[in-house]
Each structure stands twice: as C-alpha cells, then as structure tokens.
Amino acid sequence: MPAASDLFRTFARIGLLSFGGPAAQIAVMHRELVEARQWLTEKQFLGALSFTMLLPGPEAMQLATWAGWRLGGTRAGLMAGLLFVLPGALVIAALALAYTAFGDVPAVQAAFDGVKALVVVIVVQAMIRMGKKALTRPADIALAAAAFAALFLLGAPFPLIILAAAVVGALLGPAAPPDPAPPGAAPPIAATLRTVALWLVLWLLPLLAAWLAGAAFLTDVALFFGKLAVVTFGGAYAVLAYMTQEVVQSYGWLTPDEMIDALGLAETTPGPLILVTQFTAMLAGAKQGGWDLALVAGALCLWMTFVPCFLWIFAFAPHLERLLAAPRLAGALGGITAAVAGVIANLSLWFALHVLFDRVIPGSTPPRPDMATFDPVALALVLLGAALIFGLRLGLPLALALMAAAGLAAQALAG
C-alpha cells in the first residue's frame, strides 16, 4: 500500500491536471496510477471504470474515489475524491463571483459571445464521441432517436427518459456478455447497509436544516441538485438538458445565455464538468440575495452533488466484481448510454438555437426560433470554433482563449 503522503501528492496532481472533460481526466488517472506508478493493474482500472459508468454522477470523480479507496481505504478514498473536486470548485467560485460583478460589461459580453459559439462545437464533439461508443446496434440507434424525440419534440422529463432506457436496455441485454462473477463469498450486506445509512444521513442533513430554517430558496437548491445527483447518468452533458429545462423554465433562476456562459466557464477549470451546477447555484444565489447567499448556495450545491458519489463508491465498491457480472445491469447501462447520445443531440440543438438566434419563442415545444433574429456573426463564430476543434484539433484552453478574442474582435469590427 502506498504511503499516505504519496497518495496525497499523486491525487493532488491528478486534481490540478484534470482539465478537458471525463475522457482527458480518466487518461490522466490511467497515466499516473497504472503506467507511471503501477499501483493498479489495467484490469482493475478498466473494471472500476465500467463500474463508475453504471452509477449516477461524474464517473471520473468516482473513479478517483474508488482508486483512493482501493489503495488506502475509506480515508484515502475521501482524500482522493476531495482533491479531484476542490481545485475546480475554488476556481468556479471565483469565476462565478467575478461573473456576477462584471458579466454585464460590454467587453466581457463580447468575449462570451465567442465562448458560447465554442460551447456549441464542444457539445457536438461530445455527441459524436458518445455516439461512436454507445450506438453499436440498431436497437441502440433507435433508443438514441427515441430519447432525442422525447426531449426535443415532446419536452419529456429527463428522469423518465433515463428510467425507460434502463428498462429497455435490461430487457434487450448487453451488446457483449459481461465477465463472469468471481468465486467466493459476497461481502456482508449488513456492512453495506450501515454505509448506505451513514452517507444517506450526511447527504440529507443540509436539506433538513434549510427546510427547518424556513429558507425556501436554499431548500429548493438542495432538493433540485440532490435530485439531479441521482439522475446524472452519462455525464454532465447529458444532464445539462434537464438542468437547463428546470433552471431556466421551471425555476427562472437563470437565462439561456447565462446557462451557456456557465458551461463555457466550467470547461476552463480543472475537475469534473458537473461543477457547472455550482456555478449555476451561485449565480442563482447572487440574484436572490447577493454574494453571501451565492457562496452558501454554491456550497450547498456541491454537498448535494458530490456526497452521493462517496455513498455509491464506499457502499458498492466491495461488490464490484459481482455487480459487473450481472447481465441485466450491464444491459441497463447500455440502454442508458444509448439514450444519453440522443440527450446530448438535443442539448446540441438547444444550444445552437440560443446562440444563432437572439430570440427563441418562450415555452415552445419543440423550441422555435424567431427567424428574424438570426445572427450571422454568431454563425461565423460557430464555424470558426468548429475549425479550431475539428480542423486544427486545438486543445480546449487555447481554443477558448482564441474564441474569446474572436468575440472581442467581432465587437470591434461591428462598432
């Protein structure tokens, strides 16, 4: 077992270098834990990755937590998970406070025009990657198309789509048979139940405190992001569609432009992309009651989002091999993953409409843009972003910086 100091240094390094979304973050962990230090075998790492994909929540953060647990027990798992999240959370907090202070400055808005255009390209890229991985059978393509139609054409609730996809996937079975379960006795269920009870109580305590204090806004924040934490299958891009629907249309906390800005800023920070929820909560809090409420709302969102991740890992990691060998569970994962491709396609179109048109008719299903408000400069910026990502294959930090500069240049030329 590695020394605690070595574990701390290694997971701190992973947390600080974890830019670029789940694929890049998982690659960093593989390089540090499997290739460089050989603390985990390839089979252990890939098995744990499959396990985290079965769970709601950010798979990269949960993989880091599992790796810490595997190498040093619960304390090391806590340390690894926190080190993966905290650097990005601190940056997001600073960015959210700066955004509330300077977001209306014309130069800042112009820079964000470029960032928003790049966000459209980034989400399309995520859709393509997910499609290549998930849509391996005609049934998978049908599930993705059905999920897209249900969201875009009917405005169906995201949790219902995930549940339906899991049921259909379980009935269809996995595309490939899972590895057989290992021999031997299963870990005691009583210990698992105690772990679940402990983390469940910890998770719900802030919600109870907000409700007892009569803090209506904070209670809504805790309830919403707690619910979000258990339906975030498929990563942040998948759940963004649901979060946007609720935050913009149901609660009225943010505008569509602010949601797109939130994703663009989250792309620039280390840690899981789901930290976009923290930015959203802080922006909503700032509108409700200033920077102090913003900080409380952001902290509450982080708690409700990430405490369940520790629950899943510490409760179910001892059962890992047996869980991965269950065909119905593997089939349900396949169904969810296929549906997520359709969900991200819907998100791509939603973002594109709100970037390319100054007005999308409120409450329309499917979303209908006001054709008279089409913005040719926004289209030019989207095409430039596509050239940077798909043509030149630039890294995300450089592409974001160039697109912010392009937004400023477009404003200068127009003026």
Secondary structure as UniProt FT lines:
FT   HELIX           4..17
FT   HELIX           21..29
FT   HELIX           30..36
FT   HELIX           42..53
FT   HELIX           59..102
FT   TURN            103..104
FT   HELIX           106..134
FT   HELIX           138..152
FT   TURN            153..154
FT   HELIX           158..172
FT   HELIX           189..212
FT   TURN            213..214
FT   HELIX           216..229
FT   TURN            233..234
FT   HELIX           236..244
FT   HELIX           245..250
FT   HELIX           256..266
FT   TURN            267..268
FT   HELIX           273..275
FT   HELIX           276..289
FT   HELIX           291..316
FT   HELIX           317..319
FT   HELIX           320..324
FT   HELIX           327..356
FT   TURN            362..363
FT   HELIX           371..373
FT   HELIX           376..386
FT   HELIX           387..391
FT   HELIX           396..414
//
